[in-house]
């Protein structure tokens, strides 16, 4: 006995009847309403902005129409290969030239197929309907959206001829994502997935382009199904007389290739696009070739270091694979050119640029700028790298109670020099320096260095409690490497005199923001960080003698930072999780190894210059523990180092607890220094 029409069969019957009834009602109502609906929507015109092509050296790294992040290349219908047009019509709308926006025969076929198979087995949308949905509507599967889609489709057919509609469709239809970049139109898809110009595609490639429209993101997931879809289109084209049997046979025999281009440096390209929008007036048509600052060799090294470094951390910590993120920026200090940029682990999974848009607490990475402000201060007794600061318990009243800064170890070192405080990244001396100078002075110097994020004028500013981006703090270190001259970071390698591009400056020319002497004093301290301080692990990569740098770690190990530089290159690295969970490692453990691999790659290709002291800096032999001049007359001993000072600020006393003779010679030395 046959099963009664109930359950899904009954629902399908009612659905099909509703479709037919709705279509008939639509035909009736549309005649009364279309006069008002025509003109609601309009088709896109050919782009009025030039096609932009970005280059890193001789290699093209991206191309786009105007400044849109989506990839689209507009090609006139008359310039498209007939095989592409015929393949798309075969796949998507065989009666395109015989309907007026809605194909009622296709609706009936689709309803019957649904009933037979018990599921949505066949679509009924025409090319005009698809265009209406792509340009003007969401993808929600609702009757309200479908009704408006039908109305717009009929309105478009009344307003435009078939050629104009088809041209708009072929240039705007969604064709999938390439490494996170949305691709629209068959011409852009040909470039991204077939790696050739649209004019050069073969018949089998035309069919694979048409096949991708139905399920663009499934082309890679199910290659066999994509091949079967392509072959079905080829055979249908043969049946319609659009392709000879011999040509179809050869096309079916060819392998089905659909491979993304894996665009290099996608985060960098996004930043370059933003900068172009701010600095360049694009012409209305034509093509613009623009050189960028990207170093492809360094970029590849950066991407590899980020991925391998994160994998190593996850294995070490037993963390969930893929959860950790990292960002990296490499800047040429003298020019501000960004040579490499990684904004996240995988662009295809997240286009959010953590190097430029994420703001996190930098922790101790901010301390060098506190001491820079101290060296720049002209008030009172000059502060030098040998000045002594107390690392002793400190209580600071706040609105929420008493705050007592301390190091993670919980211990205190007593009186320490600024060198030792920075090399060992001690917290209390940095906080005392903020109290002595005032937080507003620290913020003033930070702003001059390029920090644009909000900075709270509180004592904890010294410990990096105000959130900043990786790009701005790396740029600030690049200013130190450039001896106090700030250059605004850029992704472009444009000649400012090139009037053809209508270049607009986003900031002034390179400008001195701190003295060369003060910048060098901080750099010299940060070289000590690499020798025996928190950055000493850099010796494993042979970098401790030629670089300066600083680690940063926030509370609960949520963020790990490292920025290090030579006179020629500053590289900053951040490691963390988007949700703020703990990395479980310090900046030296998580971020420094990634930095080291990239810096090692850079210095192997181009050996760096030496750090050169400016004329206003002198060196003196001092006791590392006390900061006093080293002398045989001192009884307290201690290691002797060559310390840098601004001329005239070097210590004149050879001992804190010295002999009477030692104090006498110190008095004589001071008297001669003050006498012309």
N, C-alpha and C positions, 0 to 999 in steps of 0.2 A: 504494500500500500504506500502510495507516495506521501511524503511528509508534507503537511499543510504549510502554506506560505506564512510562516511566522518567524519570530526571531530576526536574524539579520536579513533574511530574504524579504520579509515584509518591510523592514526599515529601508532597504535598498529600493524597493518598489515605490514607496512613498517619496523617497528622496528623488528618484528619477522623475516621478510625476511632478514633484515640486519644481524641479529644474525646468521641465518643459513648460509648466504653467507660468513660472516666473519669466521665462524667455518670451512667451507670448505676451504677457502683461507688459514686459519691458518694451517690446516692439510697439505696443499700443501707446504707452505713456511717453515713450521717447519722442514721438512726433509732436507732442504738446510741450515738451520741456527742453528739447535740444536747442531751440533758438536761444534759450538762456544759458544753457551749459556750454555751447560753443564759445570759446574765448576764455573759459575758466582756466584752461591749461594750455600751454604752448610747448612745442618741441624745442629742444636745445638747438641753437645755431652752431655752425662750425666755430671752433674756439677763436676768441679774439686776443689770445695771448700766444706768444711764441713758444715753440717747443724748446725746453731747456735740457741741455746735455751736460752732465757733470763729469769731469775727468780728474783722475789722480795720475799725474804724469801723462803717459800716452794712452792709458786705459780708461775707457768709459765705465763709470761706476753706477750711473743712474740716468734716466731720462724721464721727463714728465711734461705734461701740457700745462702751461702756466705754472702755478705753485701748489697745485693740489697734491696731496699725499697719494691719492689713487693714481694708478698708472693707466693712461688712456692716450691713444694716438688716433686722431681723427683722419679718416680717409674718405674722400668723396666716393659715392656709389659708382660713378663712372670709372673710377680708377681701381676698383676691386676686381679681382679675378672672377670671371663668370662661375668657375667651379665652386668658389666659396659661397656665392649667392645661391646657387642651385642646391648645394648641400644643405644650407641652412633652411631654405624653403622646404626641401624634402623632409628634413628632420622635424621642423617646428610648425609649418603651416602650408600644406600642399595646395590649399585653395585660397591662398593669400590674395590673388588677383581676381577672385570671383565672389568675395564677400565684402560687406561694408562694415567691418569691425568685429562682427559676431558671426560665428559659423554654426548655424543651427544643426546642420547635418553632423558636424563633429560632436555637438552636445548629445545628439541622439546616440551616436556610436559610443560615446563615453558612458552614457547611462546604461546601455545594453551590456557593455564590458564589465561595468561594476556589478550588475546583477548576476552575470554568468560566473565571475570569479570571486564574488563575495568581498571585494575590497576595491579601493580606488586604483584601478588598473590602467586607466588611460586618461590623459588630460584633454581638455577641450578648449583651452585658451588659444586665441589667435596671436599672431605676432603683435598686432595692434594692442590687444589686451595686455600682453606681457610688457610692452613698452609703457603703457599707462601705469601698470603696477610698478615697474622699475623706476620711473621718473617721479611719480606723484603720490604713491601709496605705500603702505606698509605691507609686510608679508603675512599679516594675520589672516587666518582662515575663518572669516566670518561672512555672513550673508550681506551685511552692510558694506563691507569692503568690496565684495564681489559685485554688488549692484553698482557702486560708484565706478568700479573698474570698467564695467560694461558701458555705462553712460559716457565716461571719458573716451573709451575706445571709439564709440560711434561718433562722438563729437570730433575726435581727431580725424576720422575718415572723411567727415564733411568739410573740414577745414583744410586738410592737406592732401596732396596726391600720394599715390602709392610709393613712388620713388622716394619722396621725402621721408615718409614713415619708415620705410625699409632702411634707408641710410641712417636715420637716427637710432633705430634698433641695433643695427650691426655695429655701431660705434659706442653704444652705451650698455649693451647687455653684459651682465656679470659673468666673468669667465674664471673665477677662482682667486685664490691668494697665492702669491709668490713670496715666501719668507715674510709673511705678515703684511705684504702690500696688496691691497685690493686691485685686481686687474679688470678693466672694463673694455669691451669691444674686441672684435676679432683681430684687429691689427696689433693691439697691445698683447693679446694672448699669443699671437704668432711670434712676437719678439721674446716673450717671457718663457713660453713652454716649448716652442718649436725652434727657437734660436735663429730665426730668419725673418726677413721682411715679408709682409703679406703677399707682395707681388710675385714672390718666388716659390710659393707653396705648390706642392703637387696635388693630384686628385685625392690620394689617400690622406694627405695632411688637411686638405679642405674638409674631408669627411670627419676627421678627428676633432677639428675645431667645432663643427656642427654638433658632434656627439657630446662635447663638453658642456654645451649650454644647458642640457637637461640636468646634469649632476656634476658640476665643475669640481667640487671638492672630493668627489669619489673617483676621479680619474687615476689618482695614484694609489688609493686604497684598494681598488679592485681593477687591476689592469686587464684581466681577462674579460670582464664585463664591458670595459671601455672598448676593447678590440671588437667584441661581438657587436656592440652598438655601431661602431664605425663601419663594419662590414655590412650590417643591415642597411645603413644609409647608402652605401655604395651600390648595393643590389637594387635598392629602390630607385636610385638615380638611373641605373641601367634600364629598369622597367619603364621609366618615364621618357626614355630616349635622350637623356642628358649626358650619357657616358657610354662609349662603345664597349661591347662585351670584353674584347681583348684588353682594353685599358683597365677595366674594372677587375679583371682576373689578376693582372699584374699588381694593381693597388691592394687587393685583398691579401696577396702573398707577402707584402712588405710588413715588417714588424711595426707595431704601434708604439710610437715614441711620444711621450708627454712628460717632460722633465723640467722642473723649475730651474731658473738660472742661478739661484743662491746669490742674490745681490750682495756684494761686499759692503761691509760697514753700514748697515741700514740705519742704526742710531745716528751715525755721523751724517748720513744723507738727510735725515729729518731735520737735524740742527742746521745743516747748510741751507735747506729749503726755507727755514724760518729766517735765517740771516739774509738770504736773498730778498725775501719779502720786505725786510727793513731797509736794505741798502741799495737795491737795484731797481730801476724802473724798466720793466720788461717791455719790449716792443710789441706792437699789436699783432704781428705775424712774423713768419720766418722761423729761424732756428738760432739759438744762442748756445755757444760752446763756452763753458766756464771752467777754469782751472781751480781746483780745491787744494787745500793744504795737506790732504791725507797722504801719509806714507804707507803704501799697501804692505810693504814688508813688515813694518812695525805693527800695523793693524792686525795682520795675521798672527804675529807673535802674541799680541795682546789677547785676541780671542782664544788662542790655544792655551795661554797661561790661565785665563779666567776659568775655562772649562776644566782643565786638569787640576787646577788648584782647588776648585770647589769639590770635585770628585774626591780628592785626597782628604779634604776636611770631613766630608760625609763618611768616608770609610773610617777615619780616625775617631770620629765622635759617634759613629753608629747612628747618624741622623737619617731622616727620611730622604731618599734620593730625589733631587730636583727641587727641594724646598729652599735651599740657600740661594741667595742672589749675590752678585758682585757688580761693581762698576769700576771703570778705569778711564783716566784722562791723561794724555801725554801732550805737553805744551812746549814749544820752542820759546824760551824766555825772551830772547832779543827781538823776535818778530810777533809773538803772540799766536803763532800758527798752531792750530790743534793738529798734531801729527797722527794721533790715534784716539779712538773713543769707543768704549764698550758701555752700553747703557743697561745691560742686563744679560741674563744667561742665554736666552733664546728669543730673538725678535719675533719669530713666528708664534710664540706662546704669549708674549707680552710686549707691546710696542711702547710701554711706559719707560722713558729714559731716566734711569736712576742716577745718571751722572749729572744731569742738569735740572731735573724737576723734583727729585726726592731731597728732602731736607732732614738731616739727622744731627744729633749731638756729636760733635767731633772729639769730645773728651780732651785728653792731654795734647792732642794735635794743635790745640789753640794756644798753648803756653808760649811758644816762640814769639808770638805777636805781643804778649804781655811784656816780655823782656825787651823786645824791640822798642816798645813805647818807653820803657825805662831808659834805654840808651839814648833815645831821642829827647828825653826830658832835659830842659835847660835850667831847671830850678834846683837850688840847693847843691849839696855835694854830688859831684858826678857819679852816676852808677855805672860800674864796669863789670865785665865778666868775673872779676876777682872780688867784687863786693860780697860781703857776708850777710846772709839772711838767716833768721832763726827758724829752724824746723823743730818747733816745740808746740805743745798743746795750745790751741787758740779757740776762743769762744766769741762768736759774733751774734749779737741780738738780731732777730728777724721778726717779721709779723707773725710767723708761726712758731716762734720760740727761739731757743739758742741753737745755733748751728756750729758744729765743731768739725771742721774739715780734717781729714786724716788720710793716710795711704792705706791701700788694701791690707798691708802687713800689720797695721795698727801700731807700728813702732815709729819713733822719731829719731832723727840723726843729730839733733843739736844744731849749733852754728855751722852753716855750710855756705860755700861760695855759690854764686849764680851758676857757674859752670856745672858744679856737681848737682845742683838742684834740677837743671834742665837735662843733664845726661841721665840721671836716675829718675826723672819725671816725678819729682816730689811735689805734693799738692800744697802743703802749708806755705812754703816760700812763695809760690805763685800767687796765692790768695793774699799774703801779706803785701806783695808788690802792688796788687790792685788797690788795696787799702791805702798804700802810701801815695800812689799816683792819682787815684780816683778812677772809677770805671768809665767816666765820660772821656777821659784822655785815651784809654785803651780803645774805646769805640771809635774815637776820632781817627786814630792810626789805622784801625781795621777798615774803616770806610775808605780811607785814602788808598789802601791796598786793593780795594775792589769788592769787599764784602757788601752785599746788598740786602741780605736777609736781616730781619729784625734781631737786634742784639740787646739783651736786657742789661741795664746798668746796675748790676748786683755783684757782690764779691765772688760768687760762684762762676762769674763770667770767665775767670781764669781757668776753670776746669772744663771749659767747653760745654756749658749747659744750654747755650743758645744754638738752635738748629741752623745748619748751613748746608749748601750743596757741595758736592765733590768738585765741581768745576770752579766755583769761586774760591775755595780754600787752596786748590792746586794752583790757581792763578796767583794767589797771594804769595805762595812759596816761589813761584816763577819770578815774581818781582824781587824777592831776596836774591835769587840766582842772577838776576839782571842788575845787581848792585843798586837796588832802590828805584829803578825806573820801571813804571808800570806800562804795559802794553795790553790793550783790550784783546782778549782771546778771539780768534777768528777761524772760520772753516774755509775761508776763501783765499786764493792766491792772486788777487786782483791788483792791477796797477792803479793806485788812486788817481792817476792822471788820465785814466781811460774814460774819456767823456762819452764814448759810445755806449757804455753801460749806465750812464747817469748815476754813477756811484755816489751814495750818500754815506758820510761817516756817522757811525753810531756813538762815537766819543771823540775826544780830542786826540791829537797826535801823541806818541809816547811822551810821558811826563814823569819827572822825578817826584816821587811822593814821600820818600824818606832819604836821608843822607846815605851816600855810598859807604861811609865809615860804619854807621849803625847797622846797615844791612850786612856788611862783612862780619861784624862782631857776632851777629846771630848765626850766620853761615858757619863761622869758625867753631861756635859752640855745637852746632848740629853735626859738624864733622866728628866732634868728640862723641856724640850720640852713636855714630856708626862704629867708632873705634872700640869703646868700652861701655857704652850705655845700652839703652833698650833696643838699639838697632844693630848690635854687634853680630847678630846672626847673618848679616849681609856678607860677612867674611867668607861664608861657604860658597858664595858666587864670585868671590874676588872683587867685591865692590866697596869694601869698608874704607879703602885708602883713597878712592876717587870720587866719593859722593858725600853729600850731607843729607840728613833726613830726620824724620820724627815719627814715632808711633802714636796711636790714639786708641783708647779703649773706653767704652762707656759703662755705666753701672750695669751690673748683672751680665756683662759681656754681650750686650745686645748688638753693639756695632764695633767692628774692628777696622782701623784705618792705618794707612801708612802713606806718607808722601816723602819722596826723596828726589834729589836733583844733582846734576852736574851744571857747569856754566852753560851747557848747550841744550839740556833737556830736563824738564820737571815732569815727574809721573806721580799721579795720585791714585790710590786704590781704596775702595770701601768694600767690606764684606758684611752681610747681614741677611735678615729675613724680612720680607715685606710686612709681615704681621708683627714685627718687633720682638719675636721670641729670641732667646739667647743663642748666640753662636757657640758659646762655651770656650772661646779662645781669645787671647789678646791680639792686639794689632800686629805685634811681632810674630805671632804664631799663625795667624790667618791671612793677613793682608801683605805682610812683607815678602813671603815667598812668591806671590803672584807678581808683585812689583819687581822683585829681583830677576825673575826670568825675562821680563820685558826689558828692563834696563840692561841686563847682560847682552841681550840680542842687539840693542842699540849701540853699546860701546864696542862690541866686536866689529860692527860694520864701520863705525866712525869713532876712533879713540877721542875721548873728551879733552878739552883744554883743562889746564890747571886753574884752581881758584887763585886769583891774584888779588893781593891786598891793595886797596887804593892808597894814594900818597899820604893821606891823613892818618894812616894806621901804623903803629909801631908795635914791636914785640918785646917782651921782657920775660926773663926767667923768674917764675914765681913758685912759691910753695903751693901745690894743688889743694892742700887741706885748709890753709889759712888765707891764701890769696896775697900774702906778703912776698916781697922780693926775696929770692933765694940768696942765702949768704952762708959762708963758712962760720960766721959768728953766731948763727942761730943754734940754740940747743934743742929745739923741738923737732928738727929734721923733717921728714916727709918727702914724698915724690916731687920732683921739680919738673915743670912743664913750661913750654913757650906759650905765653898767653898774649892775645892781641888786645891793644888798647887804642883809643883815640889819643893822638899825640897830646901829651900834657896831663893825661889822666892816669898814667901808670903809677903804681904805689911807690912811695919814697921810703917807707919803713921796711927793714929787712926781717923783722921779727915781731911777733905779738908778745912773746915772753923771751926776750933776748938779753944779751949781755949789755952792760953799760957802754962798752966800746961799740957794739953794734948799733945802739941807739944814737951814739954820737956821730957815727958815719952817716946814719940816716938823716940826722939834723943838717950835717954839712951838705949832703946831696940835695936836700930840699932848699937850702939857702942858695946854692948855685943855680938851681932851676928857676928861682924867683928873681935872680939878679941878672940884668941885661949883660 
